Amino acid sequence: MINTIQIALSGMMAASRKVEASAANIANMTTGGALDPADGSAPYQAVTTAQTSITGANGEGLGVRSEIIPTNRPVVQAYAPDSPFANQDGLIGASNTDPVEDIVNLQIASNSYSHSK
């Protein structure tokens, strides 16, 4: 019985991390920074979650482990000449978040909560 509860809790924690990552991406979608980090603050790097299965010595499932990791999406250039991070051409580094993907991830996490009852 305890293993069942631990497995369910690990799934809920994984869903919580998915919400945390998507919420951070949405909140920082317009956060810009310097194209060259040596010139100042780096732009926000979008994040995602990575999940791995946890198995016991006999191969039985014991839940999941989830961690927040940066995405591989490169920073994009944006024209913002009034930004303190703008270079001589008025360009800044802008986060390359995908709001559609983040909204879908929020829905997936929401469904994970409702199915874990």
Residue, then its C-alpha position, 0 to 999 in steps of 0.5 A: m500500500i505504501n508503494t502505491i502512495q509513493i508512486a502516485l505522489s511521484g507522478m503528482m510531483a512530476a506534474s507539479r514540475k511540468v506546471e512550474a516549468s511552463a509557468a516560468n516560461i510564460a512569465n518570462m516570455t518577454t524577458g530580454g537580455a544582452l545578445d552577448p552575455a559579457d555585455g550584461s544580463a543573459p536573456y531567459q532560457a526556456v525550460t522543460t522537464a525530463q522524466t525518468s522511471i524509477t525501478g526496483a531491484n526486480g524491475e518493478g516500477l517505483g514511480v518517476r523522477s522529474e527534473i527541470i532542464p533548459t531547452n535546446r532552443p537558441v535565443v532569438q534576436a529582437y529589436a528593442p533600441d530602448s532596452p538597456f541591453a540593446n547593442q549598437d544595432g538596437l538588438i537584444g536577445a529574446s527568449n525563444t519560448d513556445p507559449v502554445e507548447d507551454i499551454v499544452n503542457l499545463q493542460i497535460a499536467s492538469n489532466s495528470y492531477s484529475h486522473s490521479k484521484 
